[in-house]
Amino acid sequence: MLSHRERCLIQALIACVFASSVYYLINYYFQTIPVENKLVNMEQLSPLDPSSFSRPELAVVTNIAINLSVSFEKKIFTGFVNLYVQKVDEGASEIILDSKDLKIHKITEVDLNAEVKYAVEQPHGEFGSKLTIELPSKNGNNFIFKIEYETSPDASGLQWLSPDQTAGKKHPYLFSQFQPVHARSFLPCQDTPGVKIKYTATISAPPQLTVLMSAIRDQTRELHDGKLFHFVQDIPVPSYLIAIAIGALESRKIGPRSHVWAEKEMIEQSAFEFASTEHQLQTAEAICGPYVWGIYDLLVLPPSSPFGGMENPCLTFVTPTLLAGDRSLVNVVAHEIAHSWSGNLITNRNFEHFWLNEGFTVFIERKILGRLLTPQDQDFSAVEGLADLKDTVKRFGEDSPLTRLVVDLKGLHPDDAFSTVPYEKGQTFLRYLEEIVGGASEFEPFLRKYFDTYKYKSLDTSDFKKFFIKEFSASGKQENISSIDWDLWLYGTGLPPYIPDYDKTVGQISIHLHESLSSWNESSEPSPVKLDDVKYMSASQIIYFLQLVLDSTPWAVPKLKQIEKIFELPKNKNSEVKFRWLRICVKSKWEDKIPEVLLWLNEVGRMKFVRPLYRDLYEWEFSRSTGIENFKANKKYMMHVSAYTVERDLHIHE
């Protein structure tokens, strides 16, 4: 029996936690996202961005000049950056930056040729440390700070691969993943999408390797013991779009402004797979307006890449899981191309408004698909995306604040909030808005004007809302837009309040097969479906069929064995097909499939595949310990963001 004093203390503690972040407790109870190591000292963080210490409203970085050498032996970069800083507030006495696990050696104000005082505070978990530099007395409001430093071998934004982890097996490899807030582990910066900078970079690397960055390749010089690569990015970008990759890379020209880069073992396959890039790019321009970035290159990364693609300007990173051999997964490239406008040209001010990046991008991606194929294919893609959204909402819970379009990230790392919600719920909202104002003929001119009006800027949701209302009120659509419940769409939890009536023609064969096989008694009846019935199905139709199976009550293993033969699944190279098939096998408790699941998990690092499969292994008591042991044994080979999130999915707290 608790004493009165103990009860009061407990009640006070509960009230305090509830007031600061009630959803941590809810998510912890339902085992979705653990609460430990999430809360930081909120007074340290920016009032403009809950994921950054920087204060750009006081003093802002406008340009960065990077000069670094890479050491694969030590797994570090060493050198310096010059930060060009402008004082915004006349009363400002310091510039505040983000850093994470950086070893700062010295900071100098270049014009004064004098060292300046600085302080690096204790790290706040995954957010890193606040770096404060004193602004010295000087005429004018502009400063140049030379920061000499080195990165950590454990930098969260860098993935170091040994030769045996590459396709060629001879040379090491490095690539970055700075979204959402990992650029601070590569260089001291204002690591918030609310700050956009131009940058140059000079990188020294071993002579047998090639350096690529999210910028225009300016020149390469031979050194006595290596190569010097120089890059220029003249369009302002947020820090998360600084990107670097170093490896034994080759390229092939795939268009008038595009090359594909990869290790030589994958280069020909990559060139075949992405041959339609220019066509996609031209289609995107017809929808969104001129492409301003000059070149559009692709880099096919090693398998440990955590995302399907990363929209680094001038150099999109893509996963090798897109190499299906039949170009059936190149819609991911359409997605990354669309980011050239939504995300890169116009950027969410902070990651609470991530849907402005991703919802718009999915919306445009499907418009590209509709023009390259058919409007029915555009709708079918939305139907597939809706299935993924339903799965996410079911996992989080209908009332989870993480299912809102605009989320509250105070005290929560953006990696922990990452899901399909901003992608699919965001595009559904835009599809709804398009219907409200009269269709694509009305909405697409608005879209082009939106990109042209706000290019090179960072916005939040209120900025978009104001612009939308202003434009359509002026065009006589006031009555239409007055019916929009903005609060419900932006801050309501669960599934979207309205689902468009998508054309399901393309998916009818998948639905028919699912219905036929669901009612089939495989132990006493011949199969109602033969190989000839499915051999002309597209990859998307097979994927949708498997998604319907996955969403159903688990099927018996004997029936799944027949499905595997009918669809010839062991021969299928499409990663989306394999992913859904392996999930089906685990959910149906097909024990013999566990080794195949583990083998694939150890081959790919793409979070879209890895996280759900590990969660499935965890949910099944038979495979739980096996999944955890496999993760622990292979964690060191995973990109930080993948390992970090899977660790939480498996409820491992080390």
C-alpha positions in Angstrom: 0.0 0.0 0.0 1.5 3.4 -1.0 1.6 6.2 1.5 -0.2 9.5 0.8 3.1 11.2 0.2 4.2 8.5 -2.3 0.9 8.8 -4.1 1.3 12.5 -4.4 4.8 12.2 -5.7 3.7 9.7 -8.4 0.8 11.9 -9.4 3.1 14.9 -9.7 5.5 13.0 -11.8 2.8 11.7 -14.1 1.4 15.2 -14.5 4.8 16.6 -15.4 5.5 13.9 -18.0 2.0 14.3 -19.5 2.4 18.0 -19.8 5.7 17.8 -21.6 5.0 14.9 -24.0 2.2 12.5 -23.3 2.7 10.5 -26.5 6.0 9.1 -25.2 4.2 7.2 -22.6 1.5 6.0 -25.1 4.0 4.9 -27.6 6.1 3.2 -25.0 3.1 1.3 -23.7 2.2 0.0 -27.1 5.9 -0.7 -27.9 6.1 1.6 -30.9 8.8 4.1 -30.0 10.8 3.9 -26.7 11.1 7.0 -24.6 14.6 6.8 -23.2 17.3 9.1 -24.6 14.8 11.4 -26.4 14.4 14.3 -24.0 17.0 17.1 -24.2 17.3 20.4 -22.5 14.7 22.4 -24.4 16.2 25.7 -23.4 19.3 24.8 -25.5 17.3 24.3 -28.8 16.4 26.9 -31.3 12.9 28.4 -31.1 12.7 28.0 -34.9 13.8 24.4 -35.1 13.4 21.9 -32.3 16.1 19.7 -33.8 18.9 22.4 -33.9 20.9 24.4 -31.4 21.5 27.1 -34.0 20.1 30.6 -33.8 20.1 32.0 -37.4 17.8 34.9 -36.4 20.9 36.2 -34.5 23.7 35.4 -36.8 23.5 33.2 -39.9 25.9 31.2 -42.1 25.5 32.1 -45.8 28.4 30.2 -47.4 30.7 27.3 -46.6 34.1 26.4 -48.0 35.1 22.9 -47.2 38.7 21.7 -47.4 39.2 18.1 -46.1 41.3 15.0 -46.5 39.9 11.6 -46.1 41.6 8.8 -44.2 40.1 5.3 -44.7 42.6 3.8 -42.2 41.3 6.1 -39.4 37.8 6.5 -40.8 37.9 10.2 -40.4 38.1 13.5 -42.3 40.6 16.1 -41.3 41.0 19.7 -42.4 39.0 22.8 -42.1 35.9 24.7 -43.2 35.5 28.4 -43.7 32.1 29.6 -42.5 30.9 32.9 -44.0 28.7 34.5 -41.3 26.4 37.5 -41.3 25.2 39.2 -38.1 21.4 39.5 -38.3 20.7 41.0 -34.9 22.9 44.0 -34.1 23.1 42.9 -30.5 24.3 39.4 -31.3 27.6 38.6 -29.7 28.0 35.0 -30.9 27.2 32.6 -33.7 25.6 29.3 -32.6 26.2 26.1 -34.6 25.5 22.4 -34.4 28.2 19.8 -34.1 28.3 16.1 -33.3 31.3 14.2 -32.2 33.7 16.7 -33.9 37.1 17.3 -32.5 37.7 21.1 -32.8 41.3 22.1 -32.9 41.2 25.8 -33.5 38.9 28.6 -34.7 40.2 31.7 -36.4 38.5 34.8 -37.7 40.2 35.0 -41.2 40.0 38.8 -41.8 41.5 39.5 -38.4 43.9 36.6 -38.5 43.2 36.0 -34.9 41.9 33.1 -32.9 38.5 33.5 -31.3 36.9 32.1 -28.2 34.5 29.2 -28.6 32.7 26.6 -26.4 31.5 23.1 -27.2 28.8 22.0 -24.7 28.2 18.5 -23.5 26.3 16.4 -26.1 22.6 16.0 -25.9 22.1 12.4 -27.1 21.5 12.1 -30.9 21.3 15.9 -31.3 25.0 16.3 -30.7 26.5 19.5 -29.1 25.9 23.2 -29.2 29.0 25.0 -30.6 29.2 28.7 -29.7 31.7 31.1 -31.3 32.3 34.6 -30.0 31.8 37.3 -32.6 34.9 39.5 -32.3 34.9 43.3 -32.5 35.1 44.2 -36.2 33.9 46.8 -38.6 30.7 45.6 -40.4 28.5 42.6 -39.8 30.3 40.0 -41.9 32.8 37.4 -40.5 34.8 34.4 -41.9 35.6 31.7 -39.4 38.1 29.1 -40.2 37.4 26.0 -38.1 40.1 23.3 -38.0 38.7 20.0 -36.9 38.4 16.3 -37.6 35.4 14.0 -37.7 34.8 10.9 -35.5 35.1 7.3 -36.8 31.6 6.9 -35.5 30.1 9.9 -37.3 26.4 9.2 -37.6 26.2 10.7 -41.1 29.0 8.7 -42.6 29.1 5.0 -43.7 32.6 3.5 -44.0 32.8 0.3 -46.0 35.8 -2.1 -46.1 36.7 -3.6 -49.4 34.9 -6.8 -48.7 31.7 -4.9 -48.3 31.8 -3.5 -51.8 31.1 -5.1 -55.2 34.7 -4.9 -56.4 36.2 -6.2 -53.1 39.4 -4.3 -53.7 38.9 -0.7 -52.4 37.1 0.9 -49.5 34.0 3.0 -49.9 32.4 5.9 -48.1 29.0 7.6 -48.5 27.0 10.1 -46.5 23.4 10.3 -45.3 22.9 13.7 -43.6 19.1 13.9 -43.7 17.5 14.8 -41.4 20.1 16.2 -39.0 23.4 14.4 -39.4 25.4 17.0 -41.4 26.6 18.2 -38.0 28.6 15.0 -37.7 30.6 15.9 -40.9 31.1 19.6 -40.4 30.1 22.4 -37.9 27.1 24.1 -39.4 23.6 25.5 -38.7 22.1 22.1 -39.2 18.5 23.2 -39.8 16.7 23.2 -43.2 15.6 26.8 -42.3 19.2 27.9 -43.3 20.3 27.5 -46.9 23.9 28.0 -47.9 26.0 27.9 -51.0 29.1 25.7 -50.7 32.4 24.8 -52.3 34.5 21.8 -51.5 38.1 20.6 -52.0 38.5 17.0 -51.0 41.8 15.1 -51.0 41.5 11.3 -51.6 43.6 8.2 -52.5 44.6 8.2 -56.2 42.6 5.1 -57.2 39.3 6.5 -55.9 36.8 9.0 -57.2 35.0 11.7 -55.0 31.5 12.8 -55.8 29.4 15.5 -54.1 26.0 17.1 -54.4 27.5 19.9 -56.5 29.0 20.6 -59.9 32.4 18.8 -60.4 34.7 21.8 -61.1 38.1 20.2 -61.5 40.4 17.3 -60.5 44.1 17.6 -59.9 46.7 14.9 -59.5 48.9 15.0 -56.3 52.0 13.1 -55.6 50.1 10.8 -53.3 46.5 11.2 -54.3 43.9 13.3 -56.1 42.3 16.7 -55.3 38.6 17.1 -56.2 36.9 20.5 -56.3 33.2 21.1 -56.3 30.9 24.2 -56.5 27.3 24.4 -55.5 26.0 27.9 -56.4 22.4 27.3 -55.5 21.7 27.6 -51.8 20.9 24.3 -50.1 20.1 23.2 -46.5 23.0 21.4 -44.8 21.3 18.0 -45.1 21.7 18.2 -48.8 25.5 18.4 -48.6 26.5 14.9 -49.7 29.7 13.0 -50.4 30.7 9.6 -51.7 34.2 8.2 -52.3 34.9 4.9 -54.0 36.2 3.0 -57.1 33.5 4.5 -59.3 32.8 4.6 -63.0 30.2 6.5 -65.0 28.1 6.1 -68.1 26.3 8.9 -69.9 22.5 8.3 -69.9 21.3 11.7 -71.1 22.3 15.2 -72.2 22.6 16.3 -68.5 22.9 12.9 -66.7 25.5 10.3 -65.9 25.0 7.2 -63.7 27.9 6.3 -61.4 28.5 2.9 -59.8 31.2 0.4 -59.2 32.2 -1.2 -62.4 30.5 -4.5 -61.4 27.2 -2.7 -61.5 27.7 0.1 -64.0 26.2 -1.6 -67.1 23.2 -2.8 -65.3 22.7 0.6 -63.8 23.0 2.4 -67.1 20.3 0.0 -68.5 18.0 0.5 -65.5 18.0 4.3 -65.5 18.1 4.9 -69.3 14.7 6.8 -69.1 16.0 9.5 -66.6 16.0 12.3 -69.2 12.4 11.5 -70.2 11.3 11.6 -66.5 13.2 14.9 -66.0 11.5 16.5 -69.0 8.1 15.4 -67.8 8.8 16.8 -64.3 9.8 20.2 -65.9 6.5 20.2 -67.8 4.7 19.9 -64.5 6.9 22.0 -62.2 8.9 24.5 -64.3 12.6 24.8 -65.3 15.2 22.5 -63.7 17.8 24.8 -62.2 20.5 22.5 -61.0 22.4 22.0 -64.2 23.2 18.3 -64.1 21.2 15.4 -62.8 23.5 12.5 -62.1 22.7 9.2 -60.3 25.0 7.3 -57.9 24.1 3.6 -57.3 25.3 3.0 -53.7 26.3 -0.3 -52.0 23.4 -2.3 -50.5 23.8 -0.7 -47.0 22.2 2.5 -48.2 19.3 3.2 -45.8 16.8 4.9 -48.3 15.5 4.0 -51.7 16.9 7.3 -52.9 18.3 10.5 -51.5 17.7 13.7 -53.5 21.1 15.3 -53.1 21.2 18.1 -55.7 23.1 17.3 -58.9 23.7 13.7 -57.6 20.8 11.6 -56.5 21.9 8.6 -54.4 19.9 5.4 -55.1 19.9 1.9 -53.6 20.9 -1.1 -55.7 17.6 -2.7 -54.7 16.2 -0.7 -57.6 18.2 -2.8 -60.1 15.3 -5.2 -60.9 16.6 -5.8 -64.5 13.3 -4.7 -66.1 13.1 -1.0 -65.1 10.1 -1.8 -63.0 11.3 0.2 -60.0 12.5 3.4 -61.6 9.5 5.3 -60.3 11.8 5.9 -57.3 14.0 8.1 -59.6 10.8 10.0 -60.6 10.4 10.6 -56.9 13.9 11.9 -56.4 13.6 14.1 -59.6 10.5 15.6 -58.2 12.5 16.6 -55.1 14.5 19.0 -57.4 11.5 21.3 -56.8 9.8 20.1 -53.6 12.5 19.8 -50.9 15.5 21.1 -52.8 14.2 24.3 -54.5 11.6 24.9 -51.7 12.4 23.3 -48.4 10.5 22.6 -45.2 11.7 25.1 -42.5 12.1 22.3 -40.0 11.2 18.6 -40.0 7.9 19.2 -38.2 6.7 20.3 -41.7 8.4 17.3 -43.5 5.2 16.8 -45.5 6.0 19.9 -47.5 9.0 18.0 -48.8 7.6 14.5 -49.1 3.9 14.9 -49.7 4.5 17.3 -52.6 7.1 15.0 -54.0 4.9 11.9 -54.0 2.1 14.0 -55.5 4.4 15.1 -58.4 6.0 11.7 -58.7 2.6 10.2 -59.4 1.8 13.0 -61.9 5.0 12.0 -63.8 3.9 8.4 -63.7 0.5 9.3 -65.0 2.0 11.2 -68.0 4.6 8.5 -68.8 2.1 5.7 -68.5 -1.6 6.3 -67.9 -3.9 8.1 -65.4 -5.0 4.7 -64.2 -1.4 3.8 -63.3 -1.1 7.1 -61.4 -4.2 6.2 -59.4 -3.0 2.6 -58.9 0.3 3.9 -57.4 -1.9 6.0 -54.9 -3.8 2.8 -54.0 -0.6 1.0 -53.2 0.6 4.0 -51.2 -2.6 4.0 -49.3 -2.1 0.4 -48.3 1.3 1.4 -46.8 -0.3 4.3 -45.0 -2.9 2.1 -43.4 -0.2 -0.3 -42.2 1.7 2.6 -40.6 -1.4 4.0 -38.9 -2.3 0.6 -37.6 1.2 0.2 -36.2 1.3 3.6 -34.6 -2.3 3.7 -33.5 -5.1 5.9 -34.8 -4.6 8.4 -32.1 -0.8 8.7 -32.3 0.4 12.2 -32.8 3.0 10.8 -35.2 0.1 10.2 -37.7 -0.4 14.0 -38.0 0.8 15.8 -41.0 2.4 18.5 -38.9 4.1 16.8 -36.0 5.5 18.1 -32.7 9.2 17.3 -32.5 10.0 19.0 -29.3 12.3 16.6 -27.5 11.9 14.0 -30.2 14.6 13.2 -32.8 13.3 13.4 -36.4 14.6 9.8 -37.1 12.1 8.6 -34.5 9.2 10.3 -36.2 10.1 9.0 -39.7 7.3 7.1 -41.4 5.1 7.0 -44.6 2.7 9.5 -43.0 4.2 12.7 -44.5 4.5 11.0 -47.8 1.1 9.4 -48.3 -1.1 11.5 -46.1 0.6 14.5 -47.5 -0.1 13.5 -51.2 -3.6 12.6 -50.3 -4.2 16.1 -48.9 -2.8 17.7 -52.1 -4.9 15.4 -54.3 -7.9 16.6 -52.2 -7.0 20.2 -52.7 -6.6 19.6 -56.4 -10.1 18.2 -56.6 -11.5 21.1 -54.5 -10.2 23.8 -56.8 -11.3 22.0 -60.0 -8.7 19.5 -61.0 -5.2 19.4 -62.5 -5.9 22.2 -65.0 -6.4 24.6 -62.1 -3.9 23.2 -59.7 -0.8 22.6 -61.8 -0.4 26.3 -62.8 -0.7 27.1 -59.1 2.0 24.5 -58.4 4.4 26.1 -60.9 3.7 29.6 -59.5 4.3 28.2 -55.9 7.8 26.9 -56.9 8.7 30.1 -58.8 7.5 32.4 -56.0 9.3 30.6 -53.1 12.3 29.1 -54.9 15.5 29.0 -52.8 13.5 29.6 -49.6 12.4 27.5 -46.6 8.7 27.5 -45.6 6.4 26.1 -43.0 2.8 24.9 -43.4 1.3 28.3 -42.6 3.2 29.8 -45.5 1.8 27.3 -48.0 -1.7 27.7 -46.6 -1.6 31.5 -46.9 -0.3 31.3 -50.5 -2.9 28.7 -51.4 -5.8 30.7 -50.0 -4.6 33.9 -51.5 -4.1 32.5 -55.0 -7.4 30.6 -55.2 -9.4 33.4 -53.6 -8.1 35.7 -56.2 -9.2 33.3 -58.9 -12.8 33.1 -57.7 -12.5 29.8 -55.8 -13.3 31.3 -52.4 -16.5 29.2 -52.0 -14.6 26.0 -52.8 -11.7 26.6 -50.4 -14.0 27.7 -47.5 -15.0 24.1 -47.1 -11.4 22.9 -46.3 -11.0 21.8 -42.7 -7.3 22.8 -42.4 -7.0 21.8 -38.7 -8.4 18.4 -39.3 -6.0 17.7 -42.2 -2.9 19.2 -40.6 -3.4 18.2 -37.0 -5.8 15.4 -37.0 -4.5 11.9 -36.3 -5.1 8.6 -38.1 -6.0 8.2 -41.8 -6.8 11.1 -44.0 -10.4 12.5 -43.4 -11.0 12.0 -47.2 -9.8 9.4 -49.6 -10.2 10.2 -53.3 -12.1 7.7 -55.4 -9.1 6.3 -57.1 -9.4 4.3 -60.3 -8.7 0.7 -59.4 -8.7 -0.7 -63.0 -5.0 -1.7 -63.0 -5.4 -3.5 -59.7 -8.5 -5.5 -60.6 -6.5 -8.6 -61.6 -4.7 -8.5 -58.2 -8.0 -8.2 -56.3 -9.5 -11.1 -58.4 -6.6 -13.4 -57.7 -6.6 -12.6 -54.1 -10.3 -13.4 -53.7 -9.9 -16.6 -55.7 -6.9 -17.8 -53.7 -8.3 -16.7 -50.3 -11.3 -19.1 -50.7 -9.2 -21.9 -52.2 -8.9 -25.1 -50.1 -5.5 -26.1 -51.2 -5.7 -29.5 -49.5 -8.7 -30.8 -51.5 -9.1 -28.6 -54.6 -6.9 -27.9 -57.6 -5.5 -24.4 -57.8 -7.9 -21.9 -59.3 -4.9 -19.9 -60.7 -2.3 -21.2 -63.1 1.0 -19.8 -64.3 -0.6 -18.6 -67.5 -3.0 -16.5 -65.5 -0.2 -14.5 -63.9 2.7 -14.4 -66.4 1.4 -11.1 -68.0 0.9 -9.3 -64.7 3.1 -6.2 -64.2 5.5 -6.0 -61.3 3.1 -3.4 -59.7 0.2 -5.8 -60.0 2.2 -8.7 -58.3 3.3 -6.3 -55.6 -0.3 -5.3 -55.0 -1.5 -8.9 -54.9 1.2 -9.7 -52.3 0.2 -6.6 -50.3 -3.4 -7.9 -50.2 -2.2 -11.2 -48.9 0.0 -9.5 -46.3 -3.0 -7.5 -45.1 -5.2 -10.6 -44.8 -5.4 -13.1 -42.0 -2.2 -15.2 -42.4 -2.5 -18.0 -45.0 -1.5 -21.6 -44.3 2.1 -22.6 -45.3 0.9 -25.3 -47.8 -1.1 -22.6 -49.7 2.0 -20.3 -49.7 4.1 -23.0 -51.2 1.7 -23.2 -54.1 1.7 -19.4 -54.4 5.5 -19.4 -54.6 5.3 -21.9 -57.5 2.5 -20.1 -59.4 4.3 -16.7 -59.3 7.8 -18.2 -59.7 8.8 -16.0 -56.8 12.3 -17.5 -56.4 13.2 -16.2 -59.9 11.8 -12.7 -59.3 14.5 -10.0 -58.8 12.2 -7.2 -57.8 13.0 -6.2 -54.3 9.5 -4.9 -53.6 8.1 -8.3 -54.5 10.7 -10.1 -52.3 10.1 -7.8 -49.4 6.4 -8.5 -49.3 6.8 -12.2 -49.9 9.2 -12.6 -47.0 6.9 -10.6 -44.7 4.1 -12.9 -45.7 6.2 -15.9 -44.8 7.1 -14.6 -41.4 3.6 -13.6 -40.5 2.4 -17.1 -41.6 5.1 -18.6 -39.4 6.8 -20.5 -42.1 9.9 -21.6 -40.1 11.9 -22.8 -43.0 11.9 -19.3 -44.5 13.7 -17.7 -41.5 17.3 -18.3 -42.9 16.2 -16.7 -46.2 14.8 -13.7 -44.3 18.0 -13.3 -42.3 20.2 -13.6 -45.4 18.3 -10.8 -47.1 18.4 -8.6 -44.1 22.1 -8.9 -44.1 22.4 -8.0 -47.7 20.2 -4.8 -47.7 20.2 -1.7 -45.5 17.1 0.0 -46.9 15.0 0.9 -43.9 11.8 0.4 -45.9 12.6 -3.3 -46.0 14.7 -3.9 -42.9 12.6 -2.3 -40.3 9.3 -4.1 -41.0 11.0 -7.4 -41.4 12.8 -7.0 -38.1 9.5 -6.0 -36.4 7.8 -9.1 -37.9 10.6 -11.3 -36.5 10.2 -9.6 -33.1 6.4 -10.2 -33.0 6.8 -13.9 -33.6 8.2 -15.4 -30.4 9.8 -18.3 -32.3 12.0 -15.9 -34.3 12.4 -13.0 -31.8 15.8 -14.0 -30.3 17.1 -15.1 -33.7 16.2 -11.7 -35.1 17.8 -9.8 -32.2 21.0 -11.9 -32.4 21.2 -11.4 -36.2 20.8 -7.6 -35.8 23.5 -7.4 -33.1 25.9 -9.4 -35.3 25.4 -7.2 -38.3 24.7 -3.8 -36.7 28.3 -2.7 -37.4 27.7 -3.0 -41.2 24.5 -0.9 -41.1 24.2 2.9 -41.7 23.7 4.7 -38.4 20.1 5.7 -39.1 19.1 2.1 -40.0 20.8 0.6 -36.9 19.5 3.4 -34.7 15.8 2.8 -35.7 16.0 -1.0 -35.8 17.4 -1.0 -32.4 14.3 0.7 -31.2 12.0 -1.5 -33.2 13.6 -4.5 -31.4 13.4 -2.7 -28.0 17.2 -3.0 -27.5 18.4 -0.3 -25.1 22.2 -0.4 -24.7 
